[in-house]
Each structure stands twice: as C-alpha cells, then as structure tokens.
Amino acid sequence: MTAVDYRQKRFLVIDDQPMARESLRAIAQTAGAFSVEFAPGYQDAIFKIRNNVPDIILCDYMLGDGRSGQQLLEELRRFNLLPDETIFMMVTGEQSYEQVVAAVELVPDDYIIKPFSPDKLIMRLERIAAKKQFFAAFYREKRKQEYAKALAILAATKDSDAGRNYRFESLRQEAEVHLAAGDAEKAEAAYRGILERYEFPWARAGVAKSLHRQNRLTEAREEIEKVVAGTPHYFDAADLKANICMAQGEHEEAQKVLDEVAKKTPRNYLRKRLLAEAAELNGDTETARAAMADVVANDTVAGAVTTEDQLTLARTHVGASDLISAEKVLLLMRESEVMNLDLAQQASFSALLAVASPGKGKPKFTGLRPALMASPLPTASRVDVLRAALSVDDRELADTQARQIMSGEDAKKVFGAVRKLYALQGREPDFREIQRQVAMQRIHHDETPAGGE
C-alpha cells in the first residue's frame, strides 16, 4: 500500500464541538497535513464543500440542530457536490451505527467509532486512499458519462491481484453504471450476481430498482419487501417501496410507508417531496400541503427549492380547494422565472393559475392550447392541463390529455386522480369510455403482427 502524502491533501473537519475539532486537526497534522479547515455545522460544511471541495472530510455523526453526518452525506450526493475521489470518513460515538451503515445505500467511505487512536484513523485513511486510487480511472470515465469506457476499465481490473480486494465494490459500480446508462436488464443481472455471493441489502434493493425501471412492478415489490422487512433502518429502501406502490396505484400503502420514515428523518426533504406526492394521490391533501410547505420553507441548501417545488405546492393547494393560497404561490414566482419555464412547466403554471384565478390564468392557458394538444408532456403536467381543461369546459383538450395519460406507464399511478376530476365535472361516463377506447387500442396493438396490418 502506497503511503499518502498528506502535505498535498486538504482536510475538512466537521464537528459542532470545538475540542473534538481540535483533536481531529491534531491527528491530521500528525499525519503531515498542512491544510485543515473547520466547519462547526451542517450549513457551513455544505458552503465550504460547494466552494472548494476538500480531499478528505472527517465528519462527526451528530452535528447538532437535529442534523446528522448521514444527512449531510445524502445532501452532498444529491447535489453532486462530492466527487468519487474525495474521502468521506464518518466519526461517531454511536455503537449502533455499524449496523445502520451496513444497510444504507449512501454510505460513507468508512467510519470510525470513538474513542480511537491517531494510528487507527491514519490506517483507515490509507486503506480508503488505496481504493480510491484503484478506481481513479473508472471514476474519470463515469463522471464524463463515458459508460462503455468505465465498464471496460472495471472488466480489465476486477480480476487483477488488487482488484480481488475490491470485488464487491467493482460489481456494485458495474450495476450502478448499467442503471445510469439506462440498461436496467444488465443492472438486474449484475445485482443478482452479487446476491449469489452475499446477501447485501443494497444489492437486493438494486434488483428491485432494476425491476422497477423495467416496469416489472410485482417482482420489484416482492424484492423490496424483503429488504424493508430485514433492514428497517434502510430508509432508501422504504422510499423505493413507496415509489413502487404508487406505480401500482396503492397510494395509501405508499403514504403509510413514507409517513413512518419521514417521522424518523424529519429533515430529509427529498423524502418529504415523495410524501407529498403519495399523500396527494391518496387524497390526503392536508398532509400533501404540509409536506410541501415544509420543503419550500426549510430546504435551505442553495438551489434546493426549485420551480417544480413551487408548482407542486400550488398543486397541493388546488387539490385542497384553497385557490387563494394557490394563486399566491404562483404569483410570487418571479416574472423572469416564469418566462424561462420549459413547456411542461408553462403548461402546469398556466393550468394551475387558470383554476386558481381564471381571470389571470385563462388567457395564457388558452394561448398555449395548440402546443398542449400536440406536444408530449410529463404525467404531472398532463393532469394539471386536464384539470384546467375540465374547469373551462374544453372537452377536446381534456379528453386528449386523459387518453394520453391512460395510454402511458403512469396510468395506474394517476388513475384515481383522473377519474375523480371527471367525476367532479359529472363526466365519469365519458372517462369510462376513454378507458374502453384505450384498452381496445392496446389489445389491437398487441394482436397486430410485427410489420403487419
């Protein structure tokens, strides 16, 4: 193992206790480090990492203010602020943490339990640095999204003497690259290959994720149920289960899963967004509104709250028939921001405003009609357009959106919401007729031989 030249490495020590920060700095300096910065808390850490990524991060597990090092790691990965080359070492006094990190997907590079000697920490850092060096070429190609080259590097190195030390990491990286490249079938095969050797919860979850990508929902549900039952602290698995439940149209179960996990991770705002979606689909508009209001008010990382979040918050207000609050959210969006929306966001904005404030929103919504009739849109935007079209009695536009939705992969997911919108306008028989037409088209398509009439 090649010794690391710590004189060339930038350290960041993240801990809310001054004495602990000084202790970790002393250890880093003992190893030869010249550059050791401090971050006393979560927000300061994100700011410093965003502005100048360190080579080595030593992060305490408990950061104060209800935050944890695990949450920090999740946020850094969420915003792609942490290059694969950076070492992230968790420092913790929690004896139970070993069981937790054995299950979760977004793991640190390593963790060390207090108290520990300087030699032990340095030995751990040397071991991680060796692994980072082994995968350095792979990391570069993956970052450039040169997936074929990245996979070729893994294939060429995994059977080497050094590669045998990292065989599971190589297999995991291979599976993740296949998913990133959009090849869910190869990802599934890679994850199953790992499971043939060892029952890692993250590998079982990887199988479920791959099956979900292939729309093999029943199989995906069976796999993720095993993970959730066996590793209750693996919260990412609960998120995946909720997504699968929603795709199956089981919104009550999805919300139940997310309600439980969100209580244990109150500052995970990606999960709050997912909870809002599940609750809205389940008809629990108050939970959906509360979750999105929490996201918009408290997801304080720079750039975290997006235009899509504002539209989702407005959507939850519309779903709760609180049109005044919906209008307020939409009109608080900056004019320059609204002008730069893509078509899907324009569709949602104009549709929601047309429902919340017809006098202000209907002209823009009507002006977009030709594009809304002809253009592909994501499901959420189509449902927004459908709602607005029904409210202004534009039957052609509403029925066009409904047919597109019911023909798509999200049909089960939003079936109840679409049916409810038609029922509220007294048009449920029309919706059943659209269902029948879509079903007949699907049967005809399935029975038509390839290349035939």
Secondary structure, 3 states (H helix, E strand, C coil): CCCCCHHHCEEEEECCCHHHHHHHHHHHHHCCCCEEEEECCHHHHHHHHHHCCCCEEEEECEEECCEEHHHHHHHHHHCCCCCCCCEEEEEECCCCHHHHHCCCCCCCCEEEECCCCHHHHHHHHHHHHHHHHHCHHHHHHHHCCCHHHHHHHHHHHCCCCCHHHHHHHHHHHHHHHHHHCCCHHHHHHHHHHHHCCCCCHHHHHHHHHHHHHCCCHHHHHHHHHHHHHHCCCCHHHHHHHHHHHHHCCCHHHHHHHHHHHHHHCCCCHHHHHHHHHHHHHCCCHHHHHHHHHHHHHHCCCCCCCCHHHHHHHHHHHHHCCCHHHHHHHHHCCCHHHHHCCCHHHHHHHHHHHHHHCHHHHHHHHHHCHHHHHHCCCCHHHHHHHHHHHHHCCCHHHHHHHHHHHHHCCCHHHHHHHHHHHHHHCCCHHHHHHHHHHHHHHHHHHHHCCCCCC
